[in-house]
Amino acid sequence: MKVLVAPLDWGLGHATRCVPVIREFLRVGAEVELAVVKANASFFRELFPQLRQRLAPSYNIVYPKHGYNMALWLLKNSIHLNAVMRYEHHFAEEMVERHGYDVLFSDNRFAFYSKRAYSIYMTHQRRIAFPQVFSAFERVGVMWHANVMRKFDEVWVPDLEFYPGYAGSLSHSGATPGEKPLRYVGALSRFSGYAGSFSAGDADGSMNDSETATGTTAKRNARYKVVAVVSGVEPARTQFELQLRHALLKIPGRHLMILGKPFAEQKCWTEGNIELHTHLATDAFADVIKRADYVVSRGGYSTVMDMAELGAKCIFVPTPGQFEQIVLAHDLSNAGYAVEIPADKLSAETLVKAFDSCVEMPKIGNPNLLRSAIENVVRIL
């Protein structure tokens, strides 16, 4: 069985949650290849250096500077998005014809399907949430997405079947994909099964293999008051980075910032009480998260699943204009799982206030759901 996995390139989260999917396909003996763009190619090369990569079309998403313009921006760029989707579908058909794939796996790539291959679509947004001012259009978005899903053979939802799971109403409501099978495959994290590369007794301050390989200087016994994870697309990513630097410099303690640039040269440097890394390898990333008192991040859904797997105490700062992140942060805050800080309220003062909250992401995943879904595909083919 030959499989081509293609994550959407709106941030790195779609790539990270494909990691357990790739591992499971490899476990059943599938030949797996990856459809990548420049922004996620190095991430996959680090984790799966043996897998062939194919260059896929990029959506080239750049979010507006002001979040309230997002809905209007989508309407303005609908012609561009539709053009990418047409090219994406042509690319998918060409890949099947030229390379003989049996399965196309799309993580939220709307047109990555083929009638000549078994096509699987994964999304946690059965309901595409709209801001209140545009709520009248939400049903239109839900029906449009349902029409996209009907073009695939199966639809997978990376969440628990029973409400609220991790994604709440985003994954548990919305139009169904018609007669197509709909499967909940559990929360998916690249850290599933992670045991940690540091032993509890290590305190000599030396670096492990994953750290020396990435050129970092994070020590075995290092603890951080705050680990800040910067992610997303521009210009919001850089705005978030600058806000965090300004705030953390004012907060006593040792902090670490991961700038989320896997495609850039790997560097580590210090500014005041902040240790900055352009990128961390998977093991090193997990270790510093586990050694943090608090983790500050955007709170996209893949990040939510990763933080739950690692048992982090999270402060989520949703990306302006990405209403999905706003809904997730609000719901998780109400459940007592995390703290929510609006982007325009992020400061040293609001972060210090958040430290008083007793929150922790619960780990409620079920790895057997994904395994069962993939074994079912093997039986079908």
Summary of the structure (lengths in Angstrom):
residues: 381
radius of gyration: 20.3
end to end distance: 7.9
largest distance: 59.5
contacts: 1255
relative contact order: 0.14
helix: 40%
strand: 16%
